[in-house]
Amino acid sequence: MKKITLLSLLSFVILSCASQKKIGTIEVSKYINTITADELKKHLYVVASDEMEGRETGSKGQKKAGEYLINHYKVNHIPFPKGAKNYYQNIPAAFLNAKRNENLLDSENIWAFIEGSEKPNEIVVISAHYDHIGIINNEIYNGADDDGSGTVALLEIAQAFAQAKKDGNGPKRSILILHVTGEEHGLHGSRFYSENPLFPLANTVADVNIDMIGRRDEAHADSNNYVYVIGSDYLSSDLYNICEDVNKKYIHLNLDYKYNDRKDPNRFYYRSDHYNFAKNGIPSVFFFNGTHDDYHQATDEVDKIEFDALAKRTQLAFATAWEIADRENRLVVDKDGK
């Protein structure tokens, strides 16, 4: 009887573990699927509308866009981070103009927070810049792809994490949603955060950065089922493996590493906000669709966004952040970034 009982118990444990693993997979898919093209479209038609006047750093239009983001977080009961007084990280004009004086006004990073259940002091940052280049020669540059697409992606990602937490399936580590300002003028907002972090950089596990994920480039004229992945293997083999694994498991995009080449003449690795985390030794990945004829033109409008591609790339960013936040061990830093 003892032998039979032991075998029965062992079988029960094995089946239970298998069942839990299956349930976990279903849960991730459940929250991935809350990120939809329709909701992204609804947000982007506001964020990249003429009403926001091109979201120039520190402008009334950018501040209006920021109010829309904050209202979304309030409606979905997603708080600002612990230790902050509100949803803003204020950045003075003196900082924004210190490197080259462009007469920029005071501006703000905007943040929201999903506290981790087991390792709340370890932080996964998910970033995108919400500024663009404003009005030039009386034309509004709405920046629907650059980076309205990344901005609305963060809204959907935050909502997915918040729903998971509400269901009792929240991440082990904390998620800092970070909409940064001043990217178009020199990565100023992310630089300000890296120099004035709310949470110690030593406790920051990774940055998942999203900048232009709503279009396709000339190299992918036949299909939008791709995304450029930049920087994932520069500091951490774990981060590279996670991006590959979650994509194969859930999203099935073509991961294009063309611009990950250290010799890339475009130097995209150094041109978006993840860089201010990576230069401080924090594993970082940048998701990007490449440039197109409407890049930094008044023609970068919402009606040119491919929302099926935007949804899949947003889902990939969410799934990547989910795995980073929910794994047992924090990402290894086993490379020097060079």
N, C-alpha and C positions, 0 to 999 in steps of 0.2 A: 504493500500500500504506500509506503514512504516513497518508493521509486516512482510509482505512478503519479503520486501527488506532486512530486518535484518536477516531473516532466510536464504535467498539466500546468503547473505554475509558470514554468519557463515558457511554455507555448503561449500562455496568456500575456506574459510580459512582452514577448516578441510581437504578438499581434497588436498589443496596445501601442507599442512604439511605432509600428508600421502605420497604424491608424492615425496617430498624432502627426506623423510626417505627412500623411495624405491630407489631413485637415489643414495643416500649415500651408501646403501648396495651394489648396483651394482658397484659403484666406487671402494669400497674396494676390491671386488672380482676381478675386472679388474686388479688392481695392484698386488694382490696376484698371479694372473695367469701369470704375467710377469716373475715370478721366475720359471725357468724350469730346468729339469734334464739335458738337452743338454747344456745349458750355464754353469751350475755348473761343468759339466764334462769337458768342454773346458778349464775352468779356472784351475781346479784341476790337469789336465795333465801337466800344466805348473808349478804351485806352488809346487807340490809334485814330480817334475821330478828330475832325477839325477843331472841335471844342477844346481840345488839349493843346492846341497851338504848337504842335511839334515837340512839346516836352523839353524845351531847352533847360539846361541846368539852372535851377533857382528861379525859373520863371513862374508866372501865375498858372500857366498851363500845366507845368510839371507838378506843381503843388495840387492842382485840381485832380490830376491823375492819381497822385498819392492819396488823396482823400477817398477816391474810389476803391483803391486797394485796401485801405484801412477799414472802410465800411464793409467790404467783403469779409474780412477777418472778424469783425464784430458780429455780423449776422450769423456767421458760422461758429461763433463762440471759441475762436482761436485767439488766445491772449497775446499781449506783448511779452517779451522775455522777463523772467525774474531778474530783479536788479535794475530794470529800466523803469522810467517814470511814465512812459507812454510808448506809442508805436514808432516814434522818431528817434534817430540818432542825428542830432543837429551838427551840421558842419559849417563853420564860419567861412565867409568869403575870403578872409585872409589866408586860410589854408588852401582853398581852391585856386587862388591866384598866385600862390607863393612861387611856383616853378616858372610860370610865364603868365603875366598879368593879362587876362582876357576879360576883365571887368565882370566876372561872374558874381552873382548874388549869393547870399547865404542859401544853403540847400540842406537836404536831409537824406540819409539812408532811412529805409523803412524796414522794420523787422516784425516777425511774428514767431511764435514758439509752441512747439509740442514737446512737453516734458517726457523724458524717458522713464520707463517703469523700473528698470534695474540698475542702470548706470547713468543717472540723470546728469552727472557732472561731466560726462563725455559728450562732445557736441559734434554733430554732423551739420555742416553749413550747406545750404542749397541756395545758390546765388544767380542773379540776373540783373542787368542794369535797366532801369526804367526811364532814363533820360534819352533824348535824341537831340537833333540839331536845330530845332525851332523853326523860325520863319526867315527865309532868305529871299530878298528881292520880291517881297509881298507874296511869296508862295509858301504854303505850309508843308513842311517835311514831316509827315506823320509817322514814319518809321514803323510800319506795321510789322515787318520782319525784324528790323534792327531797332530796338529789341522788344517791340511789342509782343512778339511771339514768345520770347523767354519770360517776359513779365507775366503774361496770362498763364503760362505753364506753371509758374510758382503758385498762382492762386489755386489751380486744380490739384497740384501736388500737396499743398498744405491741407486742402479739404479732404483728400484721400487719407492722409495720416491722421487727421482729426477724427474721421469716421472710424478708422481702425481703433483708435484709442477709446472712443465712445463705446465700441463693441467689446472692449476688454482685450483687444489685440494690438495695443499700441507698441511702438518700438522700444527696445531696451535702452537705447541711447536717446538723448534729446536732439530734436531737429530745430535748427535756427534757419528760418526763411529770411533771406536777406536781399531786399531790393536795393541796389546801390545806385547812387547818383554819380554824375561827373565822369562816366566812362568815356564819353566821346571827346573829352578834353584831356584825357591822360590817366584813366583808371583811378580818378581821385577818390571816389567814394569807398572803393574796396581798400585803397591804400590807407584812407583815414581809419577804417575799421581795423585793419591789421596793425596800425600804430596805436589805436585806442580800443582794444577789443573789450567787449562786454564780458566775455568768458576767456580765460587764459588760453593763449595759443597752444600751450603745452597740453591742454585738454581737448583741443580741436582735432578730431580724428581725420576729417576729410572735408574737401569742398567739391561739390558737384555743381558746375557752372554751365549755364544755358544762355547762349547768345546767337540768335538767328537760327531758328529751327522750323520755319514755316514755308520754305520755298525749295526749289531745286536749282542746281547750277548747271552750266553747259555740259560738264562732264557726265552728268546723269540725266540727259535730256529724255531718255527712254523710260525712266522709272524714278519715282520719288521715294522708293523703299530703301533708303540708305540714310546714314548720318556719318559725318566725320567725327572721329574720336581722337582727341588731342591730349597728350600728357598723362594718360592713365598709367603708363609704365615707367614714367620718369623717376618716380620716387618709391613706388610700391608694386611689387609683383602681385600682391593680393588684389589691389585695385584693378589692375589689368584683367586678372582672372575673373573677378566679379562682373565687370562689364561684359566680358565674353559669355560667361555662364548664364547670367540672367537674360541676355538677349537670345541665346539659343533656347532657353527654357520657355520664355514668355512672349517675346516681341517679334523676333525673326526679321530684323532689319539687316541690311548689308552694312557692316561696320568698316568704314573706309579710313585707312591710316595714312593716306597720302600726305596730309599736313602735319603728321606726327614726326616726320623726318626732321632731325636736328638741323639739316641743311636747307630746309624749306625757305626759299627766298621771301615768302610772304611773312614769315615770322609770326604766324597766328598765335603760337604758344605764348608770346609775350604781349599780345594785343587785346586780351580780355581779362576779366576780373579774377579768374582763378589764379593768375600769376602772382598776385599779392599774397596769396596763401602759399602757393608752391615755393616761392622764394624764401619763405619762412619754414620750409621743411615739412609742410602739410600736404599729404597726398591729394592730388587734384586732377579732375577730368573736365574737359571742355567739350560739350556737344554743340555741333555747328553744321549748317547745311551748305556752307560755301557762299561765295559772293555771286551776284547776278547783275544784270544791266541796271536794275533799280536801286542798287546799293548806294546809299547816301544821295539819293535823288528824290525829288518831290513825287515821283511815281511809285514809291514804295508804299502801296496802299493795300487795304484789307481785302479788296476784291481779287487780289492776286495770290493770296495765301491759299495753300493747299492744306485744308484742315484735316484730311485723313493722315497726311504725313506729320503734321503738327501734333496730332493726338498720339501717334505711335512713338514719336521721339520724346514726348512728355512722359509717356508710360515707361519708356526705357530709363529716363532720368529718375523717375519715382522708384522703379524696381531696383535700380542701382543703389539709391539712397537707402531703401528699405533693407537691402542685404547688408550694407555697411553698418546700419544702425542696429540691426537685430542679431548679428553674428556674435558668437561667444567672445572672441578675442578682437581687439581693435586691430586695424590694418598694420601690417609690418611696414616699417620704413627701411628697406633693404637696398636702396639705390641712392646715388648722390645727386640725382636730378640733372646731371650734365649729359 
